[in-house]
Amino acid sequence: MPDYKQYILENEQLYRDLWDSNEAFRQYSDAVYRYLDRMPRGHELRFEGYPMPQLQWIIWTCCIHMYSHGNQAEYCFKDDYTAYIHEKE
C-alpha cells in the first residue's frame, strides 16, 4: 500500500505557489474543492488509483479544505491516510 501520508501538505505556501503557477492544478484543485464541499456526511474520498501528480493535488486540496472555514470539525483523514472523510453527525 502506498504511503499517502508523505503527500500531506506541511507548508501552505507550496500550495499557493503551485496555484499561482499552474493552470491545470488550479482547475483540478478547484473541482476537487467544490466536490468536497458537496460530499455528504459519512462519505469519503479514497486516494487509491489516482496517478501522479493528481494524487498529490487531491491530497493537498484536502489539506487546504480541512483547514478552511472551520471544516476540521467535520472532516478528517483516515488514520492510515488512504481517504478524506466527511464525518457522520
N, CA, C and O atoms as CSV, one atom per row, in Angstrom:
chain,resi,resn,atom,element,x,y,z
A,1,MET,N,N,0.845,-1.184,0.000
A,1,MET,CA,C,0.000,0.000,0.000
A,1,MET,C,C,0.888,1.245,0.000
A,1,MET,O,O,1.842,1.329,0.774
A,2,PRO,N,N,0.579,2.199,-0.858
A,2,PRO,CA,C,1.371,3.437,-0.884
A,2,PRO,C,C,1.277,4.204,0.442
A,2,PRO,O,O,0.302,4.073,1.183
A,3,ASP,N,N,2.292,4.990,0.717
A,3,ASP,CA,C,2.316,5.831,1.911
A,3,ASP,C,C,1.750,7.203,1.550
A,3,ASP,O,O,2.487,8.108,1.160
A,4,TYR,N,N,0.436,7.343,1.685
A,4,TYR,CA,C,-0.225,8.598,1.317
A,4,TYR,C,C,0.144,9.741,2.253
A,4,TYR,O,O,0.053,10.908,1.874
A,5,LYS,N,N,0.555,9.417,3.457
A,5,LYS,CA,C,0.902,10.458,4.431
A,5,LYS,C,C,2.050,11.333,3.922
A,5,LYS,O,O,2.151,12.499,4.303
A,6,GLN,N,N,2.904,10.789,3.077
A,6,GLN,CA,C,4.029,11.566,2.564
A,6,GLN,C,C,3.581,12.763,1.727
A,6,GLN,O,O,4.366,13.683,1.497
A,7,TYR,N,N,2.331,12.759,1.271
A,7,TYR,CA,C,1.827,13.853,0.442
A,7,TYR,C,C,1.057,14.908,1.235
A,7,TYR,O,O,0.573,15.883,0.659
A,8,ILE,N,N,0.941,14.720,2.555
A,8,ILE,CA,C,0.237,15.713,3.371
A,8,ILE,C,C,0.971,17.046,3.264
A,8,ILE,O,O,2.195,17.108,3.380
A,9,LEU,N,N,0.225,18.076,3.048
A,9,LEU,CA,C,0.777,19.421,2.861
A,9,LEU,C,C,1.263,19.974,4.201
A,9,LEU,O,O,0.471,20.181,5.121
A,10,GLU,N,N,2.553,20.207,4.299
A,10,GLU,CA,C,3.148,20.736,5.530
A,10,GLU,C,C,3.340,22.248,5.482
A,10,GLU,O,O,3.534,22.891,6.513
A,11,ASN,N,N,3.286,22.806,4.279
A,11,ASN,CA,C,3.555,24.222,4.100
A,11,ASN,C,C,2.553,24.780,3.088
A,11,ASN,O,O,2.631,24.483,1.896
A,12,GLU,N,N,1.629,25.575,3.569
A,12,GLU,CA,C,0.573,26.107,2.708
A,12,GLU,C,C,1.123,26.932,1.547
A,12,GLU,O,O,0.472,27.045,0.508
A,13,GLN,N,N,2.297,27.501,1.711
A,13,GLN,CA,C,2.893,28.303,0.646
A,13,GLN,C,C,3.174,27.463,-0.602
A,13,GLN,O,O,3.101,27.974,-1.719
A,14,LEU,N,N,3.493,26.184,-0.420
A,14,LEU,CA,C,3.706,25.298,-1.570
A,14,LEU,C,C,2.441,25.196,-2.412
A,14,LEU,O,O,2.501,25.209,-3.641
A,15,TYR,N,N,1.302,25.095,-1.746
A,15,TYR,CA,C,0.014,25.059,-2.441
A,15,TYR,C,C,-0.208,26.372,-3.189
A,15,TYR,O,O,-0.572,26.365,-4.365
A,16,ARG,N,N,0.007,27.487,-2.516
A,16,ARG,CA,C,-0.192,28.805,-3.147
A,16,ARG,C,C,0.716,28.995,-4.358
A,16,ARG,O,O,0.286,29.511,-5.390
A,17,ASP,N,N,1.971,28.576,-4.227
A,17,ASP,CA,C,2.909,28.723,-5.340
A,17,ASP,C,C,2.460,27.901,-6.546
A,17,ASP,O,O,2.510,28.375,-7.681
A,18,LEU,N,N,2.021,26.664,-6.294
A,18,LEU,CA,C,1.545,25.827,-7.392
A,18,LEU,C,C,0.265,26.403,-7.983
A,18,LEU,O,O,0.090,26.407,-9.202
A,19,TRP,N,N,-0.625,26.885,-7.133
A,19,TRP,CA,C,-1.872,27.520,-7.597
A,19,TRP,C,C,-1.572,28.695,-8.529
A,19,TRP,O,O,-2.212,28.855,-9.568
A,20,ASP,N,N,-0.602,29.503,-8.148
A,20,ASP,CA,C,-0.258,30.693,-8.934
A,20,ASP,C,C,0.457,30.369,-10.245
A,20,ASP,O,O,0.412,31.163,-11.185
A,21,SER,N,N,1.111,29.219,-10.316
A,21,SER,CA,C,1.969,28.936,-11.474
A,21,SER,C,C,1.437,27.855,-12.409
A,21,SER,O,O,2.009,27.644,-13.479
A,22,ASN,N,N,0.363,27.168,-12.038
A,22,ASN,CA,C,-0.050,26.015,-12.831
A,22,ASN,C,C,-1.567,26.025,-13.033
A,22,ASN,O,O,-2.330,25.735,-12.111
A,23,GLU,N,N,-1.984,26.358,-14.234
A,23,GLU,CA,C,-3.408,26.444,-14.552
A,23,GLU,C,C,-4.103,25.089,-14.419
A,23,GLU,O,O,-5.235,25.027,-13.939
A,24,ALA,N,N,-3.454,24.014,-14.830
A,24,ALA,CA,C,-4.056,22.680,-14.713
A,24,ALA,C,C,-4.315,22.339,-13.247
A,24,ALA,O,O,-5.375,21.813,-12.909
A,25,PHE,N,N,-3.352,22.636,-12.380
A,25,PHE,CA,C,-3.543,22.410,-10.949
A,25,PHE,C,C,-4.693,23.249,-10.414
A,25,PHE,O,O,-5.526,22.756,-9.653
A,26,ARG,N,N,-4.738,24.492,-10.805
A,26,ARG,CA,C,-5.776,25.407,-10.321
A,26,ARG,C,C,-7.168,24.868,-10.670
A,26,ARG,O,O,-8.058,24.854,-9.820
A,27,GLN,N,N,-7.355,24.431,-11.902
A,27,GLN,CA,C,-8.651,23.908,-12.323
A,27,GLN,C,C,-8.983,22.604,-11.592
A,27,GLN,O,O,-10.113,22.410,-11.144
A,28,TYR,N,N,-8.006,21.723,-11.476
A,28,TYR,CA,C,-8.215,20.433,-10.815
A,28,TYR,C,C,-8.531,20.628,-9.341
A,28,TYR,O,O,-9.480,20.042,-8.821
A,29,SER,N,N,-7.739,21.448,-8.670
A,29,SER,CA,C,-7.928,21.690,-7.250
A,29,SER,C,C,-9.282,22.351,-6.982
A,29,SER,O,O,-9.962,22.012,-6.014
A,30,ASP,N,N,-9.659,23.274,-7.824
A,30,ASP,CA,C,-10.956,23.939,-7.665
A,30,ASP,C,C,-12.096,22.928,-7.795
A,30,ASP,O,O,-13.051,22.974,-7.021
A,31,ALA,N,N,-12.004,22.020,-8.762
A,31,ALA,CA,C,-13.043,20.998,-8.941
A,31,ALA,C,C,-13.091,20.052,-7.738
A,31,ALA,O,O,-14.176,19.695,-7.278
A,32,VAL,N,N,-11.938,19.647,-7.231
A,32,VAL,CA,C,-11.890,18.773,-6.056
A,32,VAL,C,C,-12.483,19.492,-4.853
A,32,VAL,O,O,-13.278,18.910,-4.113
A,33,TYR,N,N,-12.110,20.738,-4.652
A,33,TYR,CA,C,-12.606,21.519,-3.509
A,33,TYR,C,C,-14.128,21.628,-3.546
A,33,TYR,O,O,-14.790,21.462,-2.522
A,34,ARG,N,N,-14.678,21.906,-4.721
A,34,ARG,CA,C,-16.133,22.014,-4.857
A,34,ARG,C,C,-16.795,20.666,-4.569
A,34,ARG,O,O,-17.857,20.618,-3.949
A,35,TYR,N,N,-16.174,19.573,-5.015
A,35,TYR,CA,C,-16.696,18.244,-4.712
A,35,TYR,C,C,-16.703,18.001,-3.203
A,35,TYR,O,O,-17.689,17.502,-2.660
A,36,LEU,N,N,-15.615,18.348,-2.528
A,36,LEU,CA,C,-15.527,18.133,-1.085
A,36,LEU,C,C,-16.597,18.924,-0.336
A,36,LEU,O,O,-17.151,18.441,0.651
A,37,ASP,N,N,-16.883,20.116,-0.796
A,37,ASP,CA,C,-17.930,20.925,-0.163
A,37,ASP,C,C,-19.309,20.276,-0.279
A,37,ASP,O,O,-20.172,20.502,0.569
A,38,ARG,N,N,-19.520,19.478,-1.314
A,38,ARG,CA,C,-20.824,18.833,-1.538
A,38,ARG,C,C,-20.862,17.380,-1.053
A,38,ARG,O,O,-21.921,16.752,-1.068
A,39,MET,N,N,-19.726,16.849,-0.626
A,39,MET,CA,C,-19.660,15.448,-0.224
A,39,MET,C,C,-20.557,15.218,1.000
A,39,MET,O,O,-20.391,15.888,2.019
A,40,PRO,N,N,-21.492,14.288,0.907
A,40,PRO,CA,C,-22.407,14.054,2.025
A,40,PRO,C,C,-21.684,13.520,3.268
A,40,PRO,O,O,-20.634,12.886,3.172
A,41,ARG,N,N,-22.266,13.790,4.418
A,41,ARG,CA,C,-21.726,13.245,5.668
A,41,ARG,C,C,-21.688,11.721,5.584
A,41,ARG,O,O,-22.580,11.084,5.022
A,42,GLY,N,N,-20.631,11.163,6.159
A,42,GLY,CA,C,-20.475,9.718,6.155
A,42,GLY,C,C,-19.783,9.176,4.919
A,42,GLY,O,O,-19.541,7.973,4.829
A,43,HIS,N,N,-19.459,10.042,3.958
A,43,HIS,CA,C,-18.770,9.617,2.738
A,43,HIS,C,C,-17.293,9.965,2.834
A,43,HIS,O,O,-16.875,10.776,3.660
A,44,GLU,N,N,-16.521,9.332,1.971
A,44,GLU,CA,C,-15.084,9.595,1.944
A,44,GLU,C,C,-14.579,9.638,0.511
A,44,GLU,O,O,-15.162,9.036,-0.390
A,45,LEU,N,N,-13.504,10.347,0.323
A,45,LEU,CA,C,-12.794,10.398,-0.946
A,45,LEU,C,C,-11.544,9.550,-0.768
A,45,LEU,O,O,-10.620,9.932,-0.051
A,46,ARG,N,N,-11.524,8.394,-1.427
A,46,ARG,CA,C,-10.392,7.472,-1.314
A,46,ARG,C,C,-9.316,7.864,-2.326
A,46,ARG,O,O,-9.624,8.299,-3.436
A,47,PHE,N,N,-8.061,7.706,-1.933
A,47,PHE,CA,C,-6.946,8.166,-2.755
A,47,PHE,C,C,-6.375,7.107,-3.698
A,47,PHE,O,O,-5.679,7.447,-4.654
A,48,GLU,N,N,-6.656,5.847,-3.444
A,48,GLU,CA,C,-6.044,4.801,-4.255
A,48,GLU,C,C,-6.483,4.903,-5.711
A,48,GLU,O,O,-7.633,5.222,-6.013
A,49,GLY,N,N,-5.555,4.628,-6.588
A,49,GLY,CA,C,-5.848,4.606,-8.012
A,49,GLY,C,C,-5.585,5.907,-8.753
A,49,GLY,O,O,-5.628,5.924,-9.983
A,50,TYR,N,N,-5.314,6.993,-8.046
A,50,TYR,CA,C,-5.030,8.253,-8.725
A,50,TYR,C,C,-3.556,8.287,-9.123
A,50,TYR,O,O,-2.689,7.959,-8.313
A,51,PRO,N,N,-3.268,8.677,-10.354
A,51,PRO,CA,C,-1.875,8.805,-10.788
A,51,PRO,C,C,-1.273,10.113,-10.283
A,51,PRO,O,O,-1.990,11.026,-9.874
A,52,MET,N,N,0.023,10.184,-10.317
A,52,MET,CA,C,0.693,11.449,-10.011
A,52,MET,C,C,0.592,12.324,-11.247
A,52,MET,O,O,0.623,11.757,-12.339
A,53,PRO,N,N,0.480,13.600,-11.196
A,53,PRO,CA,C,0.515,14.416,-9.998
A,53,PRO,C,C,-0.858,14.595,-9.347
A,53,PRO,O,O,-0.962,15.234,-8.300
A,54,GLN,N,N,-1.928,14.032,-9.962
A,54,GLN,CA,C,-3.273,14.256,-9.424
A,54,GLN,C,C,-3.412,13.753,-7.983
A,54,GLN,O,O,-4.144,14.349,-7.193
A,55,LEU,N,N,-2.727,12.678,-7.635
A,55,LEU,CA,C,-2.791,12.184,-6.260
A,55,LEU,C,C,-2.327,13.254,-5.278
A,55,LEU,O,O,-3.003,13.537,-4.288
A,56,GLN,N,N,-1.183,13.836,-5.557
A,56,GLN,CA,C,-0.673,14.892,-4.674
A,56,GLN,C,C,-1.613,16.097,-4.688
A,56,GLN,O,O,-1.854,16.699,-3.641
A,57,TRP,N,N,-2.137,16.449,-5.832
A,57,TRP,CA,C,-3.036,17.593,-5.935
A,57,TRP,C,C,-4.296,17.382,-5.098
A,57,TRP,O,O,-4.759,18.303,-4.425
A,58,ILE,N,N,-4.852,16.167,-5.139
A,58,ILE,CA,C,-6.054,15.869,-4.355
A,58,ILE,C,C,-5.756,15.970,-2.867
A,58,ILE,O,O,-6.509,16.594,-2.119
A,59,ILE,N,N,-4.669,15.364,-2.443
A,59,ILE,CA,C,-4.343,15.375,-1.012
A,59,ILE,C,C,-4.050,16.792,-0.543
A,59,ILE,O,O,-4.494,17.180,0.537
A,60,TRP,N,N,-3.314,17.572,-1.323
A,60,TRP,CA,C,-3.055,18.966,-0.950
A,60,TRP,C,C,-4.369,19.744,-0.846
A,60,TRP,O,O,-4.546,20.549,0.068
A,61,THR,N,N,-5.283,19.503,-1.778
A,61,THR,CA,C,-6.567,20.204,-1.749
A,61,THR,C,C,-7.370,19.791,-0.519
A,61,THR,O,O,-8.032,20.628,0.096
A,62,CYS,N,N,-7.319,18.526,-0.158
A,62,CYS,CA,C,-7.996,18.069,1.064
A,62,CYS,C,C,-7.411,18.775,2.286
A,62,CYS,O,O,-8.149,19.165,3.190
A,63,CYS,N,N,-6.105,18.937,2.316
A,63,CYS,CA,C,-5.469,19.639,3.440
A,63,CYS,C,C,-5.968,21.075,3.527
A,63,CYS,O,O,-6.321,21.547,4.608
A,64,ILE,N,N,-5.998,21.766,2.404
A,64,ILE,CA,C,-6.477,23.152,2.375
A,64,ILE,C,C,-7.952,23.196,2.767
A,64,ILE,O,O,-8.368,24.066,3.531
A,65,HIS,N,N,-8.731,22.269,2.250
A,65,HIS,CA,C,-10.157,22.219,2.555
A,65,HIS,C,C,-10.399,22.000,4.045
A,65,HIS,O,O,-11.253,22.659,4.638
A,66,MET,N,N,-9.661,21.087,4.647
A,66,MET,CA,C,-9.887,20.748,6.046
A,66,MET,C,C,-9.695,21.952,6.962
A,66,MET,O,O,-10.400,22.093,7.961
A,67,TYR,N,N,-8.752,22.812,6.626
A,67,TYR,CA,C,-8.465,23.959,7.483
A,67,TYR,C,C,-9.144,25.245,7.030
A,67,TYR,O,O,-8.843,26.322,7.544
A,68,SER,N,N,-10.058,25.137,6.069
A,68,SER,CA,C,-10.817,26.298,5.602
A,68,SER,C,C,-12.189,26.328,6.260
A,68,SER,O,O,-12.833,25.290,6.415
A,69,HIS,N,N,-12.623,27.490,6.636
A,69,HIS,CA,C,-13.998,27.705,7.110
A,69,HIS,C,C,-14.400,26.757,8.241
A,69,HIS,O,O,-15.567,26.374,8.332
A,70,GLY,N,N,-13.471,26.380,9.088
A,70,GLY,CA,C,-13.805,25.525,10.226
A,70,GLY,C,C,-14.126,24.086,9.871
A,70,GLY,O,O,-14.747,23.382,10.667
A,71,ASN,N,N,-13.720,23.637,8.703
A,71,ASN,CA,C,-14.040,22.280,8.271
A,71,ASN,C,C,-13.406,21.193,9.126
A,71,ASN,O,O,-13.866,20.052,9.098
A,72,GLN,N,N,-12.358,21.514,9.890
A,72,GLN,CA,C,-11.692,20.481,10.683
A,72,GLN,C,C,-12.627,19.878,11.724
A,72,GLN,O,O,-12.322,18.821,12.277
A,73,ALA,N,N,-13.744,20.515,12.001
A,73,ALA,CA,C,-14.722,19.957,12.933
A,73,ALA,C,C,-15.528,18.821,12.294
A,73,ALA,O,O,-16.068,17.972,13.003
A,74,GLU,N,N,-15.612,18.802,10.954
A,74,GLU,CA,C,-16.425,17.802,10.261
A,74,GLU,C,C,-15.634,16.862,9.360
A,74,GLU,O,O,-16.133,15.797,8.996
A,75,TYR,N,N,-14.425,17.229,8.998
A,75,TYR,CA,C,-13.636,16.461,8.040
A,75,TYR,C,C,-12.330,16.010,8.675
A,75,TYR,O,O,-11.799,16.670,9.568
A,76,CYS,N,N,-11.817,14.873,8.203
A,76,CYS,CA,C,-10.519,14.392,8.667
A,76,CYS,C,C,-9.973,13.365,7.680
A,76,CYS,O,O,-10.684,12.885,6.797
A,77,PHE,N,N,-8.708,13.046,7.850
A,77,PHE,CA,C,-8.100,11.959,7.100
A,77,PHE,C,C,-8.294,10.670,7.883
A,77,PHE,O,O,-8.302,10.680,9.114
A,78,LYS,N,N,-8.451,9.557,7.168
A,78,LYS,CA,C,-8.472,8.263,7.851
A,78,LYS,C,C,-7.145,8.086,8.568
A,78,LYS,O,O,-6.151,8.712,8.201
A,79,ASP,N,N,-7.124,7.250,9.571
A,79,ASP,CA,C,-5.909,7.027,10.353
A,79,ASP,C,C,-4.724,6.591,9.493
A,79,ASP,O,O,-3.581,6.929,9.801
A,80,ASP,N,N,-4.987,5.841,8.416
A,80,ASP,CA,C,-3.901,5.386,7.545
A,80,ASP,C,C,-3.708,6.303,6.322
A,80,ASP,O,O,-2.934,5.989,5.419
A,81,TYR,N,N,-4.411,7.420,6.310
A,81,TYR,CA,C,-4.317,8.444,5.257
A,81,TYR,C,C,-4.704,7.936,3.869
A,81,TYR,O,O,-4.233,8.473,2.866
A,82,THR,N,N,-5.538,6.930,3.796
A,82,THR,CA,C,-5.980,6.418,2.500
A,82,THR,C,C,-7.214,7.139,1.972
A,82,THR,O,O,-7.624,6.910,0.834
A,83,ALA,N,N,-7.813,8.012,2.790
A,83,ALA,CA,C,-9.026,8.702,2.375
A,83,ALA,C,C,-9.223,9.960,3.229
A,83,ALA,O,O,-8.644,10.116,4.304
A,84,TYR,N,N,-10.055,10.832,2.703
A,84,TYR,CA,C,-10.501,12.050,3.369
A,84,TYR,C,C,-11.986,11.858,3.649
A,84,TYR,O,O,-12.744,11.512,2.743
A,85,ILE,N,N,-12.410,12.077,4.878
A,85,ILE,CA,C,-13.740,11.707,5.327
A,85,ILE,C,C,-14.562,12.923,5.753
A,85,ILE,O,O,-14.063,13.814,6.441
A,86,HIS,N,N,-15.808,12.947,5.342
A,86,HIS,CA,C,-16.788,13.877,5.907
A,86,HIS,C,C,-17.511,13.076,6.963
A,86,HIS,O,O,-18.344,12.226,6.647
A,87,GLU,N,N,-17.198,13.343,8.213
A,87,GLU,CA,C,-17.683,12.515,9.314
A,87,GLU,C,C,-19.194,12.576,9.450
A,87,GLU,O,O,-19.839,13.553,9.069
A,88,LYS,N,N,-19.742,11.497,10.008
A,88,LYS,CA,C,-21.168,11.449,10.303
A,88,LYS,C,C,-21.463,12.377,11.468
A,88,LYS,O,O,-20.579,12.683,12.268
A,89,GLU,N,N,-22.696,12.817,11.559
A,89,GLU,CA,C,-23.103,13.687,12.679
A,89,GLU,C,C,-23.088,12.922,13.973
A,89,GLU,O,O,-23.399,13.482,15.024
